[in-house]
Amino acid sequence: GSSALEHVDALLALLRDTFFELAPDALTVGGSRPRLPPECRSAKCAGCLALGRIVASGAASLDVERVAEEVARLLLDDHWEVRLVACEALGSMGDRARKHSSKVAALFDDPRHALRAQAAYACGGMGHPDCAARVAELLADKSPAVREAAARALPGFKEEGGRHLGKLLELLVDASACVRVAAVETLAVMGERGQLYASAVAQRLAAPEGEEVDSVRLAALKALGLMAERGAAYSDLVTKYLEDPSPQLRQAAELAMDRLNRRGRDAGLLGISHVSYGENNGYGETEGHVMYGDVSFAE
C-alpha cells in the first residue's frame, strides 16, 4: 500500500529485470502441484503487481502516470505471462490507468484464453466507456473463462456496460455453469437495468430438477433478493427453496426473503415475516454495497 512508496523506484527498476524461471520441476510436470504463479518466478512480474497495488491504495504523492506508463510498456513483452501480469496490474489501478485501456484491449485477439480473460477483467477495472463494446464481444468467445471474465467486467463500465445486457442475457443458458453464475451475479449489480431481467434470473430457479446446478440456483436466489420489487415478484418461487434439501440453498432463500421483506416493509409491498440472523445477515452488507463472494452488489 501507501507505506511502500519509498520503494517505488526500486520496483520500477525490477520491470527491466530479464530473469524468468521457465524450467518446470518434476512435481509440476507430474501434476502433483500447480505451477507457481508468474510473480513467484519473475522479479519483473512481482514488481509489476506490487506497483499496481501501491497505485490502488490511492497514495496521493505517487506519480501514477509514470508508474502506469512503465507497467503498460510490459504489454508488449515477449513473454505472455508478463503481459498477463501487466494487465492485472493496470486493472487494479482503476481509472487512474484508463488512458492505457486501448493497449489492453489489443490483447483481446491473443490466442491464449487466459490472457484474453485477464485483459477483459483489466478493461472492466479501468472502466473506459470506449472499451465496453469490445468487452461485450467477448461474451461470445469460444472459451468459458473469457465469457465469464467479460460478464464480470461489464459493471465496471457503468452506464455504458448496461447497454450490453441483452448479450449478457444469452449467457444465462450457457453450457458452462461458471458462466451462468457470472451472468446472474452481473445482472444483480447493474441497478435498475439489471432488475429488468429478474424474470430471466427466476427461470434458473424454476428449471426442473436436474436441469440446473446448485451453484447457479444459489446465485439466482441471492440475485433476486437484491432486485427490489422486481425480485419480490418471485417471492413465491424463492419461498419454495426454504424446504430444499441443500442447506446452502435453504439459507440463501431465507436471506433473500429477509432482504425482500425489509425492502417490502419500506415500500409497502410484502407481508412476509422478518427472519433474523444476528449482526451478520449473510450478505456481508456495508454502507451502499452488498458483498457476495468476490462480487459487489451495489445498491
N, C-alpha and C positions, 0 to 999 in steps of 0.2 A: 504494500500500500504506500501511502504518502511518506511513511517512515523510511522508505528505501530511496528517497530522492537523491541522496548523496551518492548512490551507486549507479545512477543513470548513465553516466559517461562510460563506466566500466561495462555495463550491459550493452551499450551501443557498440563498444569495441568487439564484443562477442559475436555480433552479427556478421563480422568478417572472418570469423574462425572457419577453417576449412575442414576440420575433422568431423567425420560421421561414421559411427560404428555400424557397419553393414553385415559383418560376419555373424551368422546365426550360430547358436550353441546347440548341443545335442538335445537338450530338453525342449527347445523351441521346435527344432526340426521334427522331433518325435511326437509333438503335440501334447507334451506333458505340462507345458505352461505357455501362455501367450507371449508374444514378443514384447519387449519393453517399449513404451511409447517414445516418440522421437525426441522429446525433451530430456530423456534419460540417456540418449545415445548421441546427442549432438549439443555442443555448447551454444551453437547458433540458435537452435530451436529453444533451448532453455532461456536464453537471453530474450528472445522474441516474446515468449509467453509472459515472462516477468515484466517486460515493458508494457505489454497490454494491460496487465493487472494494475500497474502503477498508474497508468492513464485512467483506467476505470475507477480508481479510488478518488478521482477528482482533484488531485493536487494542483492548487492554483498557480504555483510558481514554476510549473513544468512547461517547457517549450513543446507543447503537444504536436504542433505542426512538424517540427524537426523529427520527433520520435516517430510519428506516423509515416513520414516520408521514408525514413530508413527502413521501417518494417515493410512498407509497401514495395520497396525495392526487392525484397525477397520473393515476391510473387512471380518473379522471372527466374528464380533459381533453377538450376538444372535438376535438382532432386525434388521429386514430387512431395515428399513428406515435409520438406522445408516450406514449400508453397502452401501445404495444408495448414501448418502451424501459423504461417503469416496470416492466412485467412482468419483463423481462430483469434489471433491477437487483435487484428483490425476490428473484427466484430465485437470484441469485448470493449473496445474504445468507444463504441456507440457513435453518436452523431459527430463526435469530435474528429472522427476519421472519415466522415461522409464523402469528402472530395475524392477518395480512392475507391468508391463503390464500383465505378465502371471497370477498373482494373480487376477487381474481384469477380465481377460478373463475366469477364472474359474467360474465366475458368469453367463456366457452365458447359462448355463444349469439350472439356477434358475427358478422355476415355475412362478415367478411374472414377468409379461411383463415389468413393469416399471423399474425393476432392470436390466433386460436384455438390455433394451434400453439405460439406463444410462451407463452401462458397455461398450456398443458399442461406445457411444459418447466419453467416457473416453479413450478408446484404440485409437480412432482416434486423440484425443488431444495429447496423448503421442507419437503416431506415430511409435511404434516399428514395423519394417517390418515383423517380425515373426508372428504378430497378424493379418496381413491383410487378410490372407486366412480364419482365424476363423471368422472375421467380415463379410467377403463375404458370408459365410454360413448362416449368419443371414438374408441375403436378401430374404431367403425363409422361414423365421419364420412365424408362424401362426398369430402373432399379427401385425397389420398395424403399430403400434407405433414402434415396433422393426425393421421392414423393413425400415421404414423412417429413424430411427437412424443409421442403418447400411449404408444406402445410403449416408447420410450426413457425415459419419465418413470416408469414403474411401479416400477423398482428403488428409486427414492427413497422409496417408501412402505414398504419392507422387508416385514415380515410381512403387512401389510395388502395390499400390492401383489401378493403371492404368491397371494392368494385369487382373482385375476382372470386367472390363466394360461390357463384354459380358453378365454376370449375371445381371448387373445393367440394361441393355437394356430391359430385360424381365419386369422390373417394370414400363416401360412406358405404359403398358396396365394393370397395377394392378387395382384391384377392388376399391382401396382407392384413392381418388383424392389427398390426402396429400402425399401419397407415390409417385404418378406420378409426382407431383410438385418437390419432393425431387430428383427424378431420373433426371428430366430435369435440375434442378439447379446444380446438381453434375456434369453432363456431361459438363456443361458450364465452370466449373472451372478446368477441367482436361487437359487443354492445348491442344496440337495437337492431343492427343489420343481421347479426348472427342469430338473434332471437327470432327473426322471421322464419328461421329454418327449424324451429322447435319440433314441428311435426315430423320432419325427416329424422331428427335425433330420436324421437319417440318410436319410430319404426324399428330402430335397432333393439328396443326393449320388447316390442311386440312380435319380433321374429319367433317362429316356432322353435321349440326346444331342439337343440342340435344344429340349428342353422346360424347361431351366433355364439361367440365365445364369451366367457365371463368378463374378460378384460374390457371388451367393448361395451357390454352391458353396464359395467361399473362406471365407465367414463360417461355413458349416457345418463345414468342416474344422477351423477354429480352435476352434469351439464344442465339438465332440466331444473335442478334445484337453484341454478344461477340465472335462469332465463325469465325471471319475474313472472308477470301474469301469463305470458305465453307458455312458460313451463308449467304454471299452475293448471293450465287447461288439461294437462295429462296427469293430474294428481291421482286419479283412479288407477291409472296404469302403474304409477310409482308405488302405490299402496300394495299392489299385488306382490311386490318384491319383499314386503315385510315378513312374508312367510316362506321366502325362498330357502332352499337347503343350504345355500352358501352363506356363511356368516359375514363375509365381506359385502355381499350384495344386500343382505339384510341391514347391515349398518349403514351402507350408502343410501338405502331407501329411507331409513329413519332420519338421516342427516338432511336429505333432500326435502322430506316432508316438514322437518323442523324449520328449515330455511324458508320454504314456501309459506308455511304457516305464519312466520314472523312478517314476511312481506305482505301476506294476505291481511293480517291484522292492521297493518299500516294503511293498506289500500282498501280494506273492507271487502276483500274478495273471497276469503276462505273461512271455514269454521272448524278447522282441524285442531285437535288438542295439542298443546305445546309439549315437545319432548325435550327434556333437559339432559345436558351432557357435561355439566360442571363448567369449569373455566375454559376447557378446550372443546369446541363443538365439532372437531374433526376436519374442519375446512381450513384450519390454520389462519384465521382471519386477522388481518391487520387493517389499519385505517386506509380505506379506499381500495383495498385489494383483497382478494381471496386466493390463497395458495393451494394448489392441488398438485402434489408431486413436485415436478420442476416447472410447472406451468402456472403462470399468474393469471387468475381470472379477475380482471379489473372490473370494477362496478361502474 
